[in-house]
């Protein structure tokens, strides 16, 4: 059970701050309960547009965790839980259920925002500074389910993460051991503040190929610069990056096309599952992150991207007229 860290970490919460070690002589009556600390972590359920582009991989009904971050009922979660949703529900730790509206989604960070339409009656979780986290720092990971779903972990790495879905996070937070309900979970620092949002479970959290399983979190520092745009417009007001519609997996030292998204620019241009991505415009890609940077360096969405591939044992250049991923998704019913 995740609450088994008990005496090691739970009892170290003093006057709203998690301190190591426990302050000698502090009356236990002044120590807030663990339940109080994580009450802002809620259960979210989302119901996706039946015609949504993401339903094939992520399903039409999704659930995970979210964190109440202000007194108006604004809930922060990981975006894949709510993208293309037409309705949503927030359930508090005591079983109180409230409908929620979709507020916004940002593909570059991975954040998603919902807002409860009625009072949640929970204290928002304060945001900390993820930039202050470093390797070996102790943290808590909290998902919906109350104190029983809180676990102790440590930061094992701060490093770049390249996702197969045309996603790059330059300063991801990796923790171990892994939490069983990572989607949208809260990463909480020693001061009891929110420093990250759970995104993935990974098999190599340390990045040293030592087989350390863990979780990847999106740093909370990525939220403040985009929060106003998300709340006002549902997305960030910046030029969209060129999106191709490829799922690419590094395998055996090569970049293999694992999936071509139906009706995407890549599919229309002739990229096929099993193609090996070599580079962009004659320049070899040194890895997945390098490939993304080369694509994005060409300009904003709409730019034609000359992708070099190995297809059917022959080298081929495929010119892909890119688009904005937001234009591909079914977002009109939400934003």
C-alpha positions as CSV (number, residue, x, y, z in Angstrom):
1,X,0.0,0.0,0.0
2,X,1.3,3.4,-1.0
3,X,0.6,4.9,2.5
4,X,3.2,2.5,4.0
5,X,5.8,5.4,3.9
6,X,3.8,6.6,7.1
7,X,6.4,7.3,9.8
8,X,9.1,8.1,7.2
9,X,7.3,11.0,5.5
10,X,3.7,11.5,6.5
11,X,4.6,12.5,10.1
12,X,7.1,15.0,8.8
13,X,4.4,17.6,7.8
14,X,4.7,20.5,10.1
15,X,2.7,23.7,9.9
16,X,2.0,23.2,6.2
17,X,5.5,22.3,5.2
18,X,7.1,18.9,4.7
19,X,10.4,19.0,6.6
20,X,13.2,16.5,6.9
21,X,13.8,15.6,9.7
22,X,10.7,16.1,11.9
23,X,11.2,19.2,14.0
24,X,12.0,18.2,17.6
25,X,9.4,19.3,20.1
26,X,6.7,20.2,17.6
27,X,3.3,19.3,19.1
28,X,1.6,16.6,17.0
29,X,-1.6,18.7,17.3
30,X,0.0,21.3,15.0
31,X,0.7,18.7,12.3
32,X,-1.9,18.8,9.5
33,X,-3.3,15.5,8.4
34,X,-2.1,13.8,5.2
35,X,-5.8,13.9,4.1
36,X,-5.7,17.6,4.3
37,X,-2.6,17.9,2.3
38,X,-3.9,15.9,-0.6
39,X,-7.6,16.9,-0.5
40,X,-6.9,19.0,-3.6
41,X,-6.2,15.9,-5.6
42,X,-9.4,14.9,-7.3
43,X,-10.7,12.2,-9.6
44,X,-11.6,13.3,-13.1
45,X,-13.7,11.5,-15.6
46,X,-14.0,12.7,-19.2
47,X,-16.2,11.8,-22.1
48,X,-14.7,12.3,-25.5
49,X,-16.3,13.4,-28.8
50,X,-17.2,10.1,-30.6
51,X,-15.6,11.5,-33.7
52,X,-12.4,12.5,-31.9
53,X,-9.1,11.7,-33.5
54,X,-7.7,10.4,-30.2
55,X,-10.4,7.9,-29.4
56,X,-8.6,5.0,-31.2
57,X,-5.6,5.1,-28.9
58,X,-7.0,6.7,-25.7
59,X,-10.6,5.7,-25.7
60,X,-13.9,7.5,-25.5
61,X,-14.1,7.6,-21.7
62,X,-11.0,8.4,-19.6
63,X,-10.2,8.8,-16.0
64,X,-7.3,9.9,-13.9
65,X,-6.3,12.6,-11.4
66,X,-6.4,16.4,-11.4
67,X,-5.3,19.0,-8.9
68,X,-7.5,21.9,-7.8
69,X,-5.2,25.0,-8.2
70,X,-7.5,27.9,-7.3
71,X,-10.6,28.7,-5.3
72,X,-12.8,28.9,-8.4
73,X,-12.6,25.2,-9.1
74,X,-9.8,25.3,-11.7
75,X,-8.4,21.8,-12.1
76,X,-5.0,21.0,-13.7
77,X,-4.4,17.6,-15.2
78,X,-2.4,15.9,-17.9
79,X,-3.9,16.8,-21.3
80,X,-4.4,13.4,-22.8
81,X,-7.1,12.7,-20.2
82,X,-9.3,15.5,-21.5
83,X,-8.3,16.4,-25.1
84,X,-11.4,16.3,-27.4
85,X,-13.7,15.9,-24.4
86,X,-17.3,17.2,-24.7
87,X,-18.1,16.7,-21.0
88,X,-16.3,16.0,-17.8
89,X,-16.8,15.2,-14.1
90,X,-14.7,16.0,-11.0
91,X,-15.0,13.8,-7.9
92,X,-13.5,15.0,-4.6
93,X,-11.9,12.8,-2.0
94,X,-15.1,12.6,0.0
95,X,-17.2,11.4,-3.0
96,X,-18.7,14.8,-4.0
97,X,-19.3,14.8,-7.7
98,X,-19.4,18.0,-9.8
99,X,-19.7,18.5,-13.6
100,X,-16.8,20.3,-15.2
101,X,-16.2,22.3,-18.3
102,X,-13.1,22.0,-20.5
103,X,-11.0,25.1,-20.3
104,X,-7.9,24.5,-22.4
105,X,-5.2,22.2,-23.7
106,X,-1.6,22.7,-24.6
107,X,0.2,20.1,-26.6
108,X,3.7,21.5,-26.1
109,X,3.6,21.1,-22.3
110,X,1.0,18.4,-22.1
111,X,-1.2,20.3,-19.6
112,X,-5.0,20.3,-19.6
113,X,-7.4,22.5,-17.6
114,X,-11.0,21.8,-16.4
115,X,-13.2,24.0,-14.3
116,X,-15.9,22.6,-11.9
117,X,-19.3,24.2,-12.5
118,X,-20.1,24.0,-8.8
119,X,-18.2,24.4,-5.5
120,X,-15.7,21.7,-4.7
121,X,-15.2,22.8,-1.1
122,X,-11.5,21.8,-1.1
123,X,-8.5,24.0,-0.4
124,X,-6.4,24.5,-3.6
125,X,-2.9,23.1,-3.6
126,X,-0.3,25.8,-3.7
127,X,2.2,25.7,-6.6
128,X,5.9,25.5,-5.9
129,X,9.0,25.9,-8.0
130,X,9.9,22.8,-10.0
131,X,13.2,24.4,-11.0
132,X,14.4,23.9,-7.4
133,X,14.0,20.1,-7.7
134,X,17.2,18.1,-8.2
135,X,18.2,14.5,-8.3
136,X,17.8,12.6,-5.0
137,X,15.3,15.1,-3.6
138,X,12.4,13.4,-1.7
139,X,8.9,13.9,-3.0
140,X,5.4,12.7,-2.6
141,X,3.2,11.4,-5.5
142,X,-0.5,11.7,-4.9
143,X,-3.4,10.4,-7.1
144,X,-7.1,10.3,-6.4
145,X,-8.0,7.9,-3.7
146,X,-7.0,10.0,-0.6
147,X,-4.1,9.2,1.7
148,X,-4.0,5.6,0.7
149,X,-2.9,6.6,-2.8
150,X,0.0,8.8,-1.7
151,X,3.5,7.4,-2.0
152,X,7.1,8.5,-1.2
153,X,9.5,8.7,-4.1
154,X,12.7,10.4,-5.0
155,X,13.7,12.5,-8.0
156,X,16.2,10.3,-10.0
157,X,16.7,12.6,-13.0
158,X,16.0,16.0,-14.6
159,X,16.5,15.5,-18.3
160,X,15.0,15.9,-21.8
161,X,12.2,13.6,-22.9
162,X,11.2,13.0,-26.5
163,X,7.8,11.3,-26.9
164,X,6.9,9.3,-30.0
165,X,3.8,11.5,-30.6
166,X,5.8,14.6,-31.8
167,X,6.4,15.8,-28.2
168,X,9.5,17.1,-26.6
169,X,9.9,18.2,-23.0
170,X,13.3,19.7,-22.3
171,X,13.4,19.5,-18.5
172,X,11.2,16.6,-17.5
173,X,11.1,15.3,-13.9
174,X,11.7,11.6,-13.4
175,X,11.0,9.8,-10.1
176,X,11.2,6.3,-8.7
177,X,9.6,4.0,-7.6
178,X,6.7,4.2,-10.0
179,X,3.2,5.2,-8.8
180,X,0.3,2.9,-10.0
181,X,-2.0,5.8,-10.9
182,X,0.4,8.3,-12.6
183,X,-2.0,10.0,-15.0
184,X,-2.5,13.5,-13.8
185,X,-1.0,12.7,-10.3
186,X,0.4,15.5,-8.2
187,X,4.1,15.7,-7.5
188,X,4.6,17.4,-4.2
189,X,7.8,18.8,-2.8
190,X,9.1,19.0,0.8
191,X,7.1,22.2,1.4
192,X,3.8,20.5,0.5
193,X,3.6,22.4,-2.9
194,X,2.7,21.2,-6.4
195,X,5.8,20.8,-8.6
196,X,4.7,18.5,-11.4
197,X,1.9,16.7,-13.1
198,X,2.1,13.0,-13.8
199,X,2.4,12.0,-17.4
200,X,3.9,8.5,-17.9
201,X,5.3,5.4,-16.4
202,X,8.8,4.6,-17.8
203,X,11.1,1.7,-17.7
204,X,14.3,3.8,-17.5
205,X,13.7,6.7,-15.2
206,X,17.3,7.4,-14.6
207,X,18.2,7.6,-18.2
208,X,21.2,5.5,-17.6
209,X,19.8,2.3,-19.1
210,X,19.9,0.6,-15.7
211,X,16.3,-0.6,-15.8
212,X,15.0,1.7,-13.1
213,X,11.2,2.0,-13.5
214,X,9.5,5.2,-12.5
215,X,7.3,8.1,-13.6
216,X,7.8,11.2,-15.8
217,X,6.2,14.5,-14.6
218,X,5.7,17.7,-16.5
219,X,7.3,20.6,-14.4
220,X,4.8,23.0,-12.9
221,X,7.0,25.9,-13.9
222,X,5.8,25.4,-17.5
223,X,2.2,26.5,-16.4
224,X,2.4,30.2,-15.3
225,X,3.6,31.5,-18.7
226,X,0.7,29.9,-20.5
227,X,-2.1,29.9,-17.9
228,X,-3.7,33.2,-19.0
229,X,-3.9,32.1,-22.6
230,X,-5.4,28.8,-21.7
231,X,-8.0,30.4,-19.6
232,X,-8.9,33.0,-22.1
233,X,-8.7,31.1,-25.4
234,X,-8.3,27.4,-24.6
235,X,-4.9,27.3,-26.2
236,X,-1.7,29.2,-26.1
237,X,-1.5,32.2,-28.5
238,X,1.8,31.4,-30.3
239,X,2.5,30.1,-33.8
240,X,1.7,26.4,-33.8
241,X,4.6,24.0,-34.6
242,X,4.4,22.0,-37.8
243,X,2.7,18.7,-37.1
244,X,3.2,15.7,-39.4
245,X,1.1,13.0,-37.8
246,X,3.7,10.4,-37.1
247,X,4.4,8.1,-34.2
248,X,8.1,7.4,-34.2
249,X,9.9,4.9,-32.0
250,X,13.7,4.7,-31.6
251,X,14.5,1.0,-32.2
252,X,18.0,-0.5,-32.6
253,X,19.6,2.9,-33.3
254,X,17.1,3.9,-36.0
255,X,13.9,6.0,-35.9
256,X,11.1,3.7,-37.0
257,X,7.6,4.9,-38.0
258,X,5.4,2.9,-35.7
259,X,2.1,4.5,-36.8
260,X,0.9,7.0,-39.3
261,X,-2.1,9.0,-38.0
262,X,-5.1,8.6,-40.3
263,X,-5.9,11.7,-42.3
264,X,-2.7,13.3,-41.2
265,X,-0.3,15.2,-43.4
266,X,2.2,12.3,-43.3
267,X,-0.4,9.8,-44.4
268,X,-1.5,12.0,-47.3
269,X,2.1,12.5,-48.4
270,X,2.8,8.8,-48.5
271,X,4.7,8.0,-45.3
272,X,4.2,4.4,-44.3
273,X,4.3,2.3,-41.1
274,X,7.7,0.7,-41.0
275,X,9.6,3.5,-42.8
276,X,12.9,4.5,-41.2
277,X,13.2,8.3,-40.7
278,X,16.7,9.4,-41.7
279,X,16.6,13.1,-41.4
280,X,15.3,16.4,-42.7
281,X,16.3,18.1,-46.0
282,X,19.4,16.0,-46.4
283,X,20.6,16.5,-42.8
284,X,20.7,13.3,-40.7
285,X,18.7,13.2,-37.5
286,X,20.9,12.2,-34.5
287,X,17.9,11.0,-32.5
288,X,14.2,11.7,-32.0
289,X,14.6,15.0,-30.2
290,X,17.0,16.2,-32.9
291,X,14.5,15.2,-35.6
292,X,11.8,17.2,-33.9
293,X,14.0,20.3,-33.6
294,X,15.0,20.1,-37.3
295,X,11.3,19.9,-38.3
296,X,10.3,22.8,-36.0
297,X,13.2,24.9,-37.1
298,X,11.7,25.1,-40.6
299,X,8.9,27.4,-39.5
300,X,5.3,27.3,-38.1
301,X,2.5,25.0,-39.0
302,X,1.8,24.9,-42.8
303,X,5.5,24.7,-43.6
304,X,6.4,21.9,-46.0
305,X,8.8,19.5,-44.3
306,X,11.2,17.5,-46.6
307,X,11.6,14.3,-44.6
308,X,14.2,11.7,-45.7
309,X,13.1,8.1,-45.2
310,X,14.1,4.6,-46.0
311,X,11.0,3.1,-47.6
312,X,10.9,-0.4,-49.1
313,X,14.7,-0.6,-48.9
314,X,15.1,2.6,-50.9
315,X,16.0,6.1,-49.8
316,X,13.2,8.6,-50.5
317,X,12.5,12.2,-49.8
318,X,8.8,12.9,-48.9
319,X,7.7,16.5,-48.8
320,X,5.0,16.8,-46.1
321,X,2.8,19.9,-46.0
322,X,2.5,20.2,-42.3
323,X,-0.5,21.5,-40.3
324,X,-1.4,22.6,-36.8
325,X,-2.2,19.6,-34.6
326,X,-5.1,21.7,-33.1
327,X,-6.7,21.9,-36.6
328,X,-6.6,18.1,-36.8
329,X,-8.2,17.5,-33.4
330,X,-11.9,17.8,-32.8
331,X,-11.8,20.7,-30.4
332,X,-14.7,22.9,-31.5
333,X,-17.1,21.3,-29.1
334,X,-14.8,22.1,-26.1
335,X,-13.0,25.4,-26.7
